[in-house]
């Protein structure tokens, strides 16, 4: 899938998230596997936690920790 000659691809870097790339794109993995997306924008995983790697599934998001002042929910 060749790049369009009229303008460069835009890649948006988020320090705490994936790379956002204007599509369509081909991603070549380190093992030579080619993944293709024809979407207008794709999120490429940079943390390698995604179950759909190389595509981001938001696994990078941190879970909120319970603070000492919060009471745990009572179980029935």
N, C-alpha and C positions, 0 to 999 in steps of 0.2 A: 504494500500500500504506500505509494509515494506521497511525500509531503506536497502540499499545494505551493506552487512557485510564487503566487501573488503576495503571500505574507507568511511570516514565521509562526510556528505553533506557540501558543501562550501556555506557560507552566507557572502555576501559582504555588508558592512554598508556604506551608503553615508549620511553624516550629513544633506544635503539639498535635499535628494531624498528618493526613496524607498529602501527596502531591496532587494538585488538581490540574489536569491536562485537557486542553480543548481537543475534541476528537474529530474524526475517528482516529484511533491509534492502534498500533501493534506494539506489544511489549514482548521482548525476547528475554527469557529467563537465563540464569547462569548455566542451566543444563541444556539450553538450546530450544526449549519449549516456547512456542509462539502463541500468545493470547491476543485475541482481536476484539475490539469494541468499536461499534459504529455509532455510539452515542455522541451527543454534542459536547459533553464534558464527562470525564471519568476521574475517579479518585483512585490513585495508585498507592497501595500500602507501603509504608516505609518502616513499620515496626515489626513486620513479619508475624504478627499475632492473628492476622485475618484467616478465617476458615475458607475464604474465597480468593486467596492470594493468587495473582498480584493485585486484585481489586480490593479496595478497603471495605470492610464491613463494620467499621467503627469500634473494633476491638481495642483500639488504642485508648479509648476514653477511660479515665480513672473512675473507680467507684468512690462514692462519698463515704468517708469514714465517720462513724458515730463519735460524737464528742463526749467528754466526761459529764457534761451537764444534761445530756439527753437521757431520758429514761428508756430502757429497752421495752419493746412491746410485750405485753403479757400474752402467754399462749394459753389456749383453752384446754 
